[in-house]
Amino acid sequence: LVGLEFVVRSQDLVFDSTQHGPSPIRNSAYDAACFRTSLTRGWEAVPGKCGHNEWGMYGDYPHAKGDGVYRVLVLGDSIADQRTWVNQMEARLRKLAPGKKIEVWNAGVPGYDTCTELQVLNEQGLPLKPDLVLVQFCLNDYLVASTVVPLDDGRVRVQAGEQVTDLPRWVLRSRLLTYGIVTFGFMSSYINPHEAPEEQHLINSWRCFASMKLQLEAQGGRLATAIFPAFITDEPGNKMEELATGGVIGGHKEGEARVKMFMEKLKVSHVELRKAFEGLGPLEGYREAKNDIWHPNRHGQHIIGEALGKALAPVVRGELKQGGTSLPFTMDKEAAKKPPTQAGPRDSAGTKRGPGAGPGPGPGPGGAQGQPPPPQDKPQEGR
């Protein structure tokens, strides 16, 4: 058994072994260089590769938190992995909160959902002692793809696509046992046969948000959410409408309103980023690719970074204590209409959307642009 455990750990086997869609890692040179398997997340960034620091995040800061430092941790998926808007937000926060020593750590990994991001917070985020955790949320984060969801009774729920099973937490210590349970059919198609699958996705997502908030507050930190829009013009009969949530919510307006409602119930401050584009023309003009409704182009990222910096500055300065409110901001519309002149961190090498994600539209992150950077060397194995 020890030998089998070693063999399984030496392979690129993740708990999503039911293969709902393409394998999440090693589908391109970029994937092989930048990602490795993870027992609790499916995949994770390789530390020290592809711009990541030695902890698998973006941010060139010492791990130990210095005196007087205000630390912001960004959790997200391939949108956070674009990085330009995160860097713009940090620059704006430094200008609007000049008395603070601000550090922004970006833990965005393509393909992650809210529950995967909870694992990042547990394993890597809380030791950083962040003052503020900003969750980058887009509507396809309702779709729990492949992750481990904590339950209230000390058990965990392993979910791979629509397949789920509940296990004692200790089972995850063995990749062999976890892989066997998932592979050989010990999973059911639904969490609750009396509830629609889309409602079960929502329950998982909000359970993970609530867990984030409780853990952060216990440590003296604060949670906020950036609600990213689907880049779709609000027109009746828009053919891209269904893609806004993969059919889970029914449409982007309803989906964004539902996120806002849940944030208010959880008393989590949030920023409605659709408002940043009001008066700036059709949202389709800010897509990274024609059929990519999720990822903003460089111009859109600069607008988003400016809006977030302005909205979060009062929080960073300590002026807003109460959560659950929509954080206001005022955009300089004339300045926002001008495209940025400097390239972002991913613009020159092309932008990768999620490990293994292909181009074109779909319910999850997709639409790689340009050519991925060449592999740097063989990636390490995960835990």
TORKOL-4160 file (C-alpha; in steps of 0.2 Angstrom, whole numbers, padded with zeros to 4 digits, m for minus):
383
<pt num="1" X="0000" Y="0000" Z="0000"/>
<pt num="2" X="0014" Y="0012" Z="0004"/>
<pt num="3" X="0021" Y="0008" Z="m0013"/>
<pt num="4" X="0005" Y="0011" Z="m0022"/>
<pt num="5" X="0003" Y="0028" Z="m0012"/>
<pt num="6" X="0020" Y="0033" Z="m0019"/>
<pt num="7" X="0015" Y="0028" Z="m0037"/>
<pt num="8" X="m0001" Y="0038" Z="m0036"/>
<pt num="9" X="0008" Y="0053" Z="m0029"/>
<pt num="10" X="0021" Y="0052" Z="m0043"/>
<pt num="11" X="0008" Y="0053" Z="m0056"/>
<pt num="12" X="m0003" Y="0068" Z="m0062"/>
<pt num="13" X="m0018" Y="0061" Z="m0054"/>
<pt num="14" X="m0031" Y="0073" Z="m0046"/>
<pt num="15" X="m0047" Y="0070" Z="m0037"/>
<pt num="16" X="m0056" Y="0075" Z="m0053"/>
<pt num="17" X="m0052" Y="0058" Z="m0060"/>
<pt num="18" X="m0070" Y="0056" Z="m0067"/>
<pt num="19" X="m0063" Y="0066" Z="m0082"/>
<pt num="20" X="m0078" Y="0078" Z="m0084"/>
<pt num="21" X="m0070" Y="0087" Z="m0098"/>
<pt num="22" X="m0052" Y="0089" Z="m0102"/>
<pt num="23" X="m0039" Y="0086" Z="m0089"/>
<pt num="24" X="m0036" Y="0102" Z="m0079"/>
<pt num="25" X="m0017" Y="0102" Z="m0080"/>
<pt num="26" X="m0003" Y="0098" Z="m0092"/>
<pt num="27" X="m0013" Y="0101" Z="m0108"/>
<pt num="28" X="0000" Y="0114" Z="m0115"/>
<pt num="29" X="0018" Y="0120" Z="m0112"/>
<pt num="30" X="0011" Y="0134" Z="m0101"/>
<pt num="31" X="0002" Y="0121" Z="m0090"/>
<pt num="32" X="0017" Y="0110" Z="m0088"/>
<pt num="33" X="0028" Y="0124" Z="m0083"/>
<pt num="34" X="0016" Y="0133" Z="m0071"/>
<pt num="35" X="0004" Y="0121" Z="m0063"/>
<pt num="36" X="0006" Y="0104" Z="m0053"/>
<pt num="37" X="m0007" Y="0093" Z="m0045"/>
<pt num="38" X="m0014" Y="0097" Z="m0028"/>
<pt num="39" X="m0024" Y="0085" Z="m0017"/>
<pt num="40" X="m0036" Y="0098" Z="m0010"/>
<pt num="41" X="m0038" Y="0109" Z="m0025"/>
<pt num="42" X="m0035" Y="0098" Z="m0040"/>
<pt num="43" X="m0021" Y="0109" Z="m0046"/>
<pt num="44" X="m0010" Y="0124" Z="m0040"/>
<pt num="45" X="0003" Y="0136" Z="m0046"/>
<pt num="46" X="0021" Y="0130" Z="m0046"/>
<pt num="47" X="0031" Y="0141" Z="m0033"/>
<pt num="48" X="0045" Y="0151" Z="m0042"/>
<pt num="49" X="0038" Y="0148" Z="m0059"/>
<pt num="50" X="0029" Y="0159" Z="m0072"/>
<pt num="51" X="0030" Y="0175" Z="m0061"/>
<pt num="52" X="0024" Y="0166" Z="m0045"/>
<pt num="53" X="0034" Y="0169" Z="m0029"/>
<pt num="54" X="0041" Y="0155" Z="m0019"/>
<pt num="55" X="0023" Y="0153" Z="m0011"/>
<pt num="56" X="0014" Y="0151" Z="m0028"/>
<pt num="57" X="0007" Y="0168" Z="m0028"/>
<pt num="58" X="0011" Y="0185" Z="m0037"/>
<pt num="59" X="0019" Y="0198" Z="m0025"/>
<pt num="60" X="0037" Y="0202" Z="m0021"/>
<pt num="61" X="0036" Y="0204" Z="m0003"/>
<pt num="62" X="0043" Y="0195" Z="0012"/>
<pt num="63" X="0032" Y="0181" Z="0020"/>
<pt num="64" X="0033" Y="0188" Z="0037"/>
<pt num="65" X="0022" Y="0203" Z="0039"/>
<pt num="66" X="0032" Y="0219" Z="0044"/>
<pt num="67" X="0027" Y="0232" Z="0056"/>
<pt num="68" X="0013" Y="0244" Z="0050"/>
<pt num="69" X="0010" Y="0234" Z="0034"/>
<pt num="70" X="m0008" Y="0233" Z="0027"/>
<pt num="71" X="m0009" Y="0217" Z="0018"/>
<pt num="72" X="m0022" Y="0213" Z="0005"/>
<pt num="73" X="m0024" Y="0196" Z="m0002"/>
<pt num="74" X="m0033" Y="0193" Z="m0019"/>
<pt num="75" X="m0042" Y="0176" Z="m0022"/>
<pt num="76" X="m0048" Y="0172" Z="m0039"/>
<pt num="77" X="m0047" Y="0162" Z="m0055"/>
<pt num="78" X="m0040" Y="0166" Z="m0072"/>
<pt num="79" X="m0047" Y="0184" Z="m0071"/>
<pt num="80" X="m0036" Y="0187" Z="m0056"/>
<pt num="81" X="m0022" Y="0178" Z="m0065"/>
<pt num="82" X="m0023" Y="0192" Z="m0078"/>
<pt num="83" X="m0014" Y="0203" Z="m0065"/>
<pt num="84" X="m0015" Y="0220" Z="m0074"/>
<pt num="85" X="m0031" Y="0225" Z="m0064"/>
<pt num="86" X="m0023" Y="0219" Z="m0048"/>
<pt num="87" X="m0007" Y="0229" Z="m0051"/>
<pt num="88" X="m0018" Y="0244" Z="m0055"/>
<pt num="89" X="m0028" Y="0243" Z="m0040"/>
<pt num="90" X="m0013" Y="0242" Z="m0029"/>
<pt num="91" X="m0006" Y="0258" Z="m0037"/>
<pt num="92" X="m0022" Y="0267" Z="m0034"/>
<pt num="93" X="m0023" Y="0261" Z="m0016"/>
<pt num="94" X="m0005" Y="0268" Z="m0013"/>
<pt num="95" X="m0010" Y="0285" Z="m0020"/>
<pt num="96" X="m0027" Y="0286" Z="m0010"/>
<pt num="97" X="m0020" Y="0279" Z="0006"/>
<pt num="98" X="m0002" Y="0286" Z="0007"/>
<pt num="99" X="0000" Y="0283" Z="0025"/>
<pt num="100" X="m0001" Y="0264" Z="0023"/>
<pt num="101" X="0012" Y="0252" Z="0019"/>
<pt num="102" X="0002" Y="0242" Z="0007"/>
<pt num="103" X="0006" Y="0225" Z="0000"/>
<pt num="104" X="m0006" Y="0216" Z="m0012"/>
<pt num="105" X="m0003" Y="0197" Z="m0014"/>
<pt num="106" X="m0012" Y="0189" Z="m0029"/>
<pt num="107" X="m0017" Y="0171" Z="m0027"/>
<pt num="108" X="m0027" Y="0169" Z="m0043"/>
<pt num="109" X="m0026" Y="0153" Z="m0051"/>
<pt num="110" X="m0035" Y="0148" Z="m0068"/>
<pt num="111" X="m0050" Y="0137" Z="m0066"/>
<pt num="112" X="m0053" Y="0140" Z="m0047"/>
<pt num="113" X="m0070" Y="0143" Z="m0039"/>
<pt num="114" X="m0075" Y="0150" Z="m0022"/>
<pt num="115" X="m0073" Y="0133" Z="m0013"/>
<pt num="116" X="m0056" Y="0131" Z="m0021"/>
<pt num="117" X="m0051" Y="0148" Z="m0015"/>
<pt num="118" X="m0057" Y="0144" Z="0003"/>
<pt num="119" X="m0043" Y="0130" Z="0002"/>
<pt num="120" X="m0031" Y="0143" Z="m0003"/>
<pt num="121" X="m0036" Y="0154" Z="0011"/>
<pt num="122" X="m0034" Y="0140" Z="0024"/>
<pt num="123" X="m0018" Y="0133" Z="0017"/>
<pt num="124" X="m0009" Y="0149" Z="0012"/>
<pt num="125" X="m0019" Y="0164" Z="0015"/>
<pt num="126" X="m0022" Y="0164" Z="0034"/>
<pt num="127" X="m0003" Y="0162" Z="0038"/>
<pt num="128" X="0000" Y="0179" Z="0029"/>
<pt num="129" X="m0011" Y="0187" Z="0041"/>
<pt num="130" X="m0020" Y="0198" Z="0028"/>
<pt num="131" X="m0030" Y="0213" Z="0034"/>
<pt num="132" X="m0041" Y="0212" Z="0019"/>
<pt num="133" X="m0046" Y="0198" Z="0008"/>
<pt num="134" X="m0053" Y="0202" Z="m0009"/>
<pt num="135" X="m0062" Y="0188" Z="m0018"/>
<pt num="136" X="m0063" Y="0191" Z="m0037"/>
<pt num="137" X="m0080" Y="0183" Z="m0041"/>
<pt num="138" X="m0088" Y="0181" Z="m0059"/>
<pt num="139" X="m0104" Y="0172" Z="m0062"/>
<pt num="140" X="m0097" Y="0155" Z="m0067"/>
<pt num="141" X="m0090" Y="0154" Z="m0050"/>
<pt num="142" X="m0107" Y="0147" Z="m0045"/>
<pt num="143" X="m0102" Y="0132" Z="m0054"/>
<pt num="144" X="m0091" Y="0121" Z="m0042"/>
<pt num="145" X="m0080" Y="0112" Z="m0054"/>
<pt num="146" X="m0068" Y="0101" Z="m0044"/>
<pt num="147" X="m0064" Y="0105" Z="m0026"/>
<pt num="148" X="m0066" Y="0100" Z="m0008"/>
<pt num="149" X="m0080" Y="0108" Z="0001"/>
<pt num="150" X="m0079" Y="0109" Z="0020"/>
<pt num="151" X="m0095" Y="0103" Z="0030"/>
<pt num="152" X="m0100" Y="0108" Z="0047"/>
<pt num="153" X="m0098" Y="0090" Z="0055"/>
<pt num="154" X="m0079" Y="0089" Z="0052"/>
<pt num="155" X="m0082" Y="0080" Z="0035"/>
<pt num="156" X="m0078" Y="0086" Z="0018"/>
<pt num="157" X="m0087" Y="0085" Z="0001"/>
<pt num="158" X="m0077" Y="0080" Z="m0014"/>
<pt num="159" X="m0085" Y="0087" Z="m0029"/>
<pt num="160" X="m0080" Y="0084" Z="m0047"/>
<pt num="161" X="m0092" Y="0091" Z="m0060"/>
<pt num="162" X="m0109" Y="0085" Z="m0055"/>
<pt num="163" X="m0102" Y="0070" Z="m0045"/>
<pt num="164" X="m0101" Y="0072" Z="m0026"/>
<pt num="165" X="m0096" Y="0061" Z="m0011"/>
<pt num="166" X="m0095" Y="0065" Z="0007"/>
<pt num="167" X="m0080" Y="0059" Z="0017"/>
<pt num="168" X="m0071" Y="0060" Z="0033"/>
<pt num="169" X="m0058" Y="0074" Z="0033"/>
<pt num="170" X="m0044" Y="0061" Z="0036"/>
<pt num="171" X="m0047" Y="0052" Z="0020"/>
<pt num="172" X="m0039" Y="0066" Z="0011"/>
<pt num="173" X="m0022" Y="0062" Z="0018"/>
<pt num="174" X="m0021" Y="0048" Z="0006"/>
<pt num="175" X="m0021" Y="0052" Z="m0012"/>
<pt num="176" X="m0023" Y="0033" Z="m0016"/>
<pt num="177" X="m0038" Y="0031" Z="m0005"/>
<pt num="178" X="m0046" Y="0048" Z="m0012"/>
<pt num="179" X="m0042" Y="0043" Z="m0030"/>
<pt num="180" X="m0049" Y="0025" Z="m0028"/>
<pt num="181" X="m0066" Y="0032" Z="m0020"/>
<pt num="182" X="m0068" Y="0045" Z="m0034"/>
<pt num="183" X="m0062" Y="0033" Z="m0048"/>
<pt num="184" X="m0072" Y="0017" Z="m0044"/>
<pt num="185" X="m0089" Y="0025" Z="m0043"/>
<pt num="186" X="m0092" Y="0029" Z="m0024"/>
<pt num="187" X="m0099" Y="0046" Z="m0030"/>
<pt num="188" X="m0117" Y="0051" Z="m0032"/>
<pt num="189" X="m0124" Y="0062" Z="m0046"/>
<pt num="190" X="m0133" Y="0074" Z="m0034"/>
<pt num="191" X="m0130" Y="0080" Z="m0016"/>
<pt num="192" X="m0149" Y="0080" Z="m0013"/>
<pt num="193" X="m0160" Y="0072" Z="m0026"/>
<pt num="194" X="m0175" Y="0083" Z="m0021"/>
<pt num="195" X="m0165" Y="0099" Z="m0026"/>
<pt num="196" X="m0160" Y="0105" Z="m0043"/>
<pt num="197" X="m0141" Y="0104" Z="m0046"/>
<pt num="198" X="m0140" Y="0123" Z="m0049"/>
<pt num="199" X="m0147" Y="0126" Z="m0032"/>
<pt num="200" X="m0134" Y="0114" Z="m0024"/>
<pt num="201" X="m0120" Y="0123" Z="m0033"/>
<pt num="202" X="m0126" Y="0139" Z="m0025"/>
<pt num="203" X="m0127" Y="0132" Z="m0008"/>
<pt num="204" X="m0109" Y="0126" Z="m0009"/>
<pt num="205" X="m0103" Y="0143" Z="m0015"/>
<pt num="206" X="m0111" Y="0152" Z="m0001"/>
<pt num="207" X="m0106" Y="0140" Z="0012"/>
<pt num="208" X="m0088" Y="0143" Z="0007"/>
<pt num="209" X="m0090" Y="0162" Z="0007"/>
<pt num="210" X="m0097" Y="0161" Z="0025"/>
<pt num="211" X="m0082" Y="0150" Z="0030"/>
<pt num="212" X="m0070" Y="0163" Z="0023"/>
<pt num="213" X="m0079" Y="0177" Z="0033"/>
<pt num="214" X="m0079" Y="0168" Z="0049"/>
<pt num="215" X="m0061" Y="0163" Z="0048"/>
<pt num="216" X="m0055" Y="0180" Z="0043"/>
<pt num="217" X="m0064" Y="0189" Z="0057"/>
<pt num="218" X="m0058" Y="0177" Z="0070"/>
<pt num="219" X="m0040" Y="0182" Z="0065"/>
<pt num="220" X="m0045" Y="0201" Z="0064"/>
<pt num="221" X="m0046" Y="0202" Z="0045"/>
<pt num="222" X="m0060" Y="0207" Z="0033"/>
<pt num="223" X="m0068" Y="0200" Z="0018"/>
<pt num="224" X="m0074" Y="0210" Z="0002"/>
<pt num="225" X="m0080" Y="0204" Z="m0015"/>
<pt num="226" X="m0077" Y="0211" Z="m0032"/>
<pt num="227" X="m0092" Y="0207" Z="m0042"/>
<pt num="228" X="m0086" Y="0205" Z="m0060"/>
<pt num="229" X="m0099" Y="0207" Z="m0074"/>
<pt num="230" X="m0101" Y="0196" Z="m0089"/>
<pt num="231" X="m0096" Y="0207" Z="m0103"/>
<pt num="232" X="m0113" Y="0207" Z="m0112"/>
<pt num="233" X="m0123" Y="0222" Z="m0117"/>
<pt num="234" X="m0140" Y="0222" Z="m0108"/>
<pt num="235" X="m0151" Y="0218" Z="m0123"/>
<pt num="236" X="m0166" Y="0206" Z="m0124"/>
<pt num="237" X="m0163" Y="0190" Z="m0133"/>
<pt num="238" X="m0144" Y="0192" Z="m0132"/>
<pt num="239" X="m0137" Y="0175" Z="m0138"/>
<pt num="240" X="m0123" Y="0176" Z="m0126"/>
<pt num="241" X="m0135" Y="0177" Z="m0111"/>
<pt num="242" X="m0135" Y="0159" Z="m0108"/>
<pt num="243" X="m0116" Y="0158" Z="m0106"/>
<pt num="244" X="m0116" Y="0171" Z="m0092"/>
<pt num="245" X="m0119" Y="0157" Z="m0079"/>
<pt num="246" X="m0119" Y="0141" Z="m0090"/>
<pt num="247" X="m0138" Y="0140" Z="m0087"/>
<pt num="248" X="m0136" Y="0140" Z="m0068"/>
<pt num="249" X="m0144" Y="0157" Z="m0064"/>
<pt num="250" X="m0152" Y="0161" Z="m0081"/>
<pt num="251" X="m0145" Y="0177" Z="m0085"/>
<pt num="252" X="m0131" Y="0190" Z="m0080"/>
<pt num="253" X="m0142" Y="0203" Z="m0072"/>
<pt num="254" X="m0151" Y="0190" Z="m0061"/>
<pt num="255" X="m0134" Y="0182" Z="m0057"/>
<pt num="256" X="m0126" Y="0198" Z="m0052"/>
<pt num="257" X="m0141" Y="0203" Z="m0042"/>
<pt num="258" X="m0141" Y="0187" Z="m0032"/>
<pt num="259" X="m0122" Y="0189" Z="m0028"/>
<pt num="260" X="m0126" Y="0206" Z="m0021"/>
<pt num="261" X="m0140" Y="0199" Z="m0011"/>
<pt num="262" X="m0130" Y="0186" Z="m0003"/>
<pt num="263" X="m0116" Y="0198" Z="0001"/>
<pt num="264" X="m0128" Y="0209" Z="0010"/>
<pt num="265" X="m0135" Y="0194" Z="0020"/>
<pt num="266" X="m0117" Y="0188" Z="0024"/>
<pt num="267" X="m0113" Y="0206" Z="0029"/>
<pt num="268" X="m0098" Y="0206" Z="0016"/>
<pt num="269" X="m0093" Y="0223" Z="0008"/>
<pt num="270" X="m0094" Y="0222" Z="m0011"/>
<pt num="271" X="m0090" Y="0232" Z="m0027"/>
<pt num="272" X="m0101" Y="0231" Z="m0042"/>
<pt num="273" X="m0089" Y="0233" Z="m0056"/>
<pt num="274" X="m0103" Y="0234" Z="m0070"/>
<pt num="275" X="m0105" Y="0252" Z="m0063"/>
<pt num="276" X="m0087" Y="0256" Z="m0068"/>
<pt num="277" X="m0092" Y="0254" Z="m0087"/>
<pt num="278" X="m0108" Y="0264" Z="m0086"/>
<pt num="279" X="m0107" Y="0278" Z="m0100"/>
<pt num="280" X="m0091" Y="0270" Z="m0108"/>
<pt num="281" X="m0100" Y="0261" Z="m0122"/>
<pt num="282" X="m0105" Y="0242" Z="m0125"/>
<pt num="283" X="m0096" Y="0230" Z="m0113"/>
<pt num="284" X="m0092" Y="0219" Z="m0128"/>
<pt num="285" X="m0079" Y="0232" Z="m0132"/>
<pt num="286" X="m0069" Y="0227" Z="m0116"/>
<pt num="287" X="m0068" Y="0208" Z="m0120"/>
<pt num="288" X="m0051" Y="0200" Z="m0121"/>
<pt num="289" X="m0058" Y="0190" Z="m0136"/>
<pt num="290" X="m0073" Y="0190" Z="m0146"/>
<pt num="291" X="m0082" Y="0175" Z="m0138"/>
<pt num="292" X="m0074" Y="0177" Z="m0121"/>
<pt num="293" X="m0087" Y="0185" Z="m0110"/>
<pt num="294" X="m0077" Y="0184" Z="m0094"/>
<pt num="295" X="m0060" Y="0191" Z="m0096"/>
<pt num="296" X="m0058" Y="0210" Z="m0098"/>
<pt num="297" X="m0045" Y="0216" Z="m0110"/>
<pt num="298" X="m0031" Y="0228" Z="m0105"/>
<pt num="299" X="m0042" Y="0243" Z="m0106"/>
<pt num="300" X="m0055" Y="0235" Z="m0096"/>
<pt num="301" X="m0043" Y="0229" Z="m0083"/>
<pt num="302" X="m0037" Y="0247" Z="m0080"/>
<pt num="303" X="m0054" Y="0253" Z="m0078"/>
<pt num="304" X="m0058" Y="0239" Z="m0065"/>
<pt num="305" X="m0041" Y="0242" Z="m0056"/>
<pt num="306" X="m0046" Y="0261" Z="m0054"/>
<pt num="307" X="m0063" Y="0257" Z="m0048"/>
<pt num="308" X="m0057" Y="0244" Z="m0035"/>
<pt num="309" X="m0044" Y="0256" Z="m0029"/>
<pt num="310" X="m0056" Y="0270" Z="m0026"/>
<pt num="311" X="m0069" Y="0259" Z="m0018"/>
<pt num="312" X="m0057" Y="0250" Z="m0006"/>
<pt num="313" X="m0047" Y="0265" Z="m0001"/>
<pt num="314" X="m0059" Y="0270" Z="0013"/>
<pt num="315" X="m0058" Y="0252" Z="0020"/>
<pt num="316" X="m0039" Y="0252" Z="0019"/>
<pt num="317" X="m0039" Y="0269" Z="0028"/>
<pt num="318" X="m0050" Y="0262" Z="0042"/>
<pt num="319" X="m0065" Y="0274" Z="0038"/>
<pt num="320" X="m0077" Y="0260" Z="0034"/>
<pt num="321" X="m0080" Y="0247" Z="0048"/>
<pt num="322" X="m0097" Y="0240" Z="0043"/>
<pt num="323" X="m0098" Y="0226" Z="0031"/>
<pt num="324" X="m0113" Y="0221" Z="0020"/>
<pt num="325" X="m0113" Y="0237" Z="0010"/>
<pt num="326" X="m0110" Y="0241" Z="m0009"/>
<pt num="327" X="m0094" Y="0251" Z="m0009"/>
<pt num="328" X="m0096" Y="0267" Z="m0019"/>
<pt num="329" X="m0083" Y="0274" Z="m0031"/>
<pt num="330" X="m0083" Y="0288" Z="m0044"/>
<pt num="331" X="m0075" Y="0286" Z="m0061"/>
<pt num="332" X="m0067" Y="0299" Z="m0071"/>
<pt num="333" X="m0076" Y="0295" Z="m0087"/>
<pt num="334" X="m0065" Y="0305" Z="m0099"/>
<pt num="335" X="m0049" Y="0297" Z="m0092"/>
<pt num="336" X="m0057" Y="0280" Z="m0092"/>
<pt num="337" X="m0061" Y="0281" Z="m0111"/>
<pt num="338" X="m0043" Y="0283" Z="m0115"/>
<pt num="339" X="m0034" Y="0266" Z="m0117"/>
<pt num="340" X="m0019" Y="0263" Z="m0106"/>
<pt num="341" X="m0002" Y="0266" Z="m0114"/>
<pt num="342" X="0009" Y="0253" Z="m0104"/>
<pt num="343" X="0007" Y="0235" Z="m0107"/>
<pt num="344" X="0002" Y="0224" Z="m0092"/>
<pt num="345" X="0012" Y="0209" Z="m0085"/>
<pt num="346" X="0003" Y="0196" Z="m0096"/>
<pt num="347" X="0000" Y="0207" Z="m0112"/>
<pt num="348" X="0017" Y="0203" Z="m0121"/>
<pt num="349" X="0017" Y="0184" Z="m0119"/>
<pt num="350" X="m0002" Y="0181" Z="m0122"/>
<pt num="351" X="m0015" Y="0177" Z="m0109"/>
<pt num="352" X="m0018" Y="0160" Z="m0103"/>
<pt num="353" X="m0036" Y="0156" Z="m0097"/>
<pt num="354" X="m0036" Y="0141" Z="m0085"/>
<pt num="355" X="m0026" Y="0125" Z="m0085"/>
<pt num="356" X="m0031" Y="0115" Z="m0100"/>
<pt num="357" X="m0044" Y="0128" Z="m0106"/>
<pt num="358" X="m0047" Y="0129" Z="m0124"/>
<pt num="359" X="m0052" Y="0144" Z="m0135"/>
<pt num="360" X="m0070" Y="0150" Z="m0138"/>
<pt num="361" X="m0085" Y="0152" Z="m0127"/>
<pt num="362" X="m0091" Y="0141" Z="m0114"/>
<pt num="363" X="m0098" Y="0140" Z="m0096"/>
<pt num="364" X="m0080" Y="0141" Z="m0089"/>
<pt num="365" X="m0065" Y="0151" Z="m0092"/>
<pt num="366" X="m0058" Y="0149" Z="m0109"/>
<pt num="367" X="m0051" Y="0158" Z="m0124"/>
<pt num="368" X="m0032" Y="0158" Z="m0123"/>
<pt num="369" X="m0024" Y="0172" Z="m0133"/>
<pt num="370" X="m0007" Y="0173" Z="m0141"/>
<pt num="371" X="0006" Y="0159" Z="m0138"/>
<pt num="372" X="0010" Y="0153" Z="m0121"/>
<pt num="373" X="0027" Y="0155" Z="m0114"/>
<pt num="374" X="0039" Y="0140" Z="m0116"/>
<pt num="375" X="0041" Y="0128" Z="m0102"/>
<pt num="376" X="0055" Y="0133" Z="m0090"/>
<pt num="377" X="0058" Y="0115" Z="m0084"/>
<pt num="378" X="0049" Y="0100" Z="m0077"/>
<pt num="379" X="0037" Y="0106" Z="m0064"/>
<pt num="380" X="0038" Y="0099" Z="m0046"/>
<pt num="381" X="0025" Y="0087" Z="m0040"/>
<pt num="382" X="0012" Y="0092" Z="m0028"/>
<pt num="383" X="0008" Y="0087" Z="m0010"/>
